């Protein structure tokens, strides 16, 4: 069985200083310690465009993907928040899922930055 090293989101995530509200556009920049790979980039682009979470018996799609770019060891997703829950931090849940995906392929993440646009 493979040994996984799980990154701690709280140690590598730099949250935005301003509050995020419905209609906010933001850029998520993820820096990795080794190449992400073409297949992973394709999966992550689709993931950012279709990510949902369960709440109140239905699935909520809080983000709309506006732009996605990547290079060998980083990726950047520009998204718009189309719905905002008062009970959960959708952005942090999305980032945790992305982090788990990368870590499950033995790709350690060095930093996650979020910038409001």
C-alpha positions in Angstrom: 0.0 0.0 0.0 1.3 3.4 -0.9 2.3 5.9 1.7 0.7 9.3 1.3 1.9 12.6 2.6 -1.2 14.8 3.2 -0.6 18.5 3.2 -2.3 20.6 5.9 -4.4 23.2 4.1 -4.0 25.7 7.0 -0.2 25.6 6.6 -0.1 26.4 2.9 -3.3 28.4 2.2 -3.1 32.2 2.3 -6.8 33.3 2.5 -7.8 36.7 1.0 -7.9 39.6 3.5 -11.4 40.8 2.3 -14.6 38.9 2.8 -15.8 36.8 -0.2 -19.4 37.4 -1.2 -21.8 36.4 -4.0 -20.6 37.9 -7.3 -16.9 38.0 -6.2 -14.3 36.9 -8.8 -11.1 35.5 -7.5 -7.9 33.8 -8.7 -6.6 30.6 -7.0 -2.9 30.0 -7.6 -1.6 26.6 -6.5 2.2 26.0 -6.5 3.4 22.4 -6.4 6.8 20.9 -5.5 6.9 18.6 -8.6 5.3 18.6 -12.1 1.5 18.2 -12.0 1.3 16.3 -15.3 -0.9 16.8 -18.3 -3.7 14.4 -17.3 -3.9 15.9 -13.8 -4.2 19.4 -15.3 -7.0 18.3 -17.5 -8.8 16.7 -14.6 -8.3 19.7 -12.4 -9.6 22.1 -15.0 -12.8 20.0 -15.3 -12.9 19.8 -11.5 -12.8 23.6 -11.0 -15.6 23.9 -13.6 -17.9 21.4 -12.1 -17.2 21.2 -8.4 -20.2 20.8 -6.1 -20.8 20.0 -2.5 -23.9 18.5 -0.7 -26.0 20.7 1.4 -29.6 20.4 2.5 -30.3 17.3 0.4 -29.0 18.8 -2.8 -25.7 19.5 -4.6 -24.6 23.2 -4.7 -22.4 24.5 -7.5 -21.0 27.8 -6.0 -18.4 28.6 -8.5 -18.2 29.4 -12.2 -14.9 28.8 -13.9 -13.8 31.8 -15.9 -10.2 30.9 -16.9 -7.7 28.1 -16.2 -4.0 28.2 -16.9 -1.1 26.0 -15.8 2.6 25.4 -16.2 4.8 22.5 -15.1 4.5 23.0 -11.3 1.6 25.5 -10.9 -2.0 26.1 -11.9 -4.2 29.1 -11.7 -8.0 29.2 -11.8 -10.1 32.3 -12.1 -13.6 31.7 -10.7 -16.6 33.7 -9.9 -18.7 33.0 -6.8 -22.3 32.6 -8.0 -23.9 31.6 -4.7 -22.6 32.1 -1.1 -23.6 30.0 1.9 -23.7 31.6 5.4 -23.0 28.2 7.0 -20.0 26.8 5.1 -16.8 28.2 3.5 -17.2 26.9 0.0 -13.7 28.1 -1.1 -11.9 26.3 1.7 -13.9 23.1 0.9 -12.9 23.3 -2.8 -9.3 23.9 -2.0 -9.2 20.9 0.4 -10.7 18.7 -2.3 -8.0 19.9 -4.8 -5.3 19.4 -2.2 -6.5 15.8 -1.6 -6.5 15.1 -5.3 -2.9 16.3 -5.8 -1.7 14.6 -2.6 -3.3 11.3 -3.7 -1.0 11.4 -6.8 2.0 12.1 -4.5 2.2 15.8 -5.6 3.0 18.0 -2.6 1.7 21.6 -2.6 3.9 24.3 -1.4 1.5 27.2 -1.4 -2.1 28.2 -2.3 -2.8 31.9 -2.8 -6.2 33.4 -3.4 -6.5 36.9 -4.8 -9.8 38.8 -5.1 -10.3 40.6 -8.4 
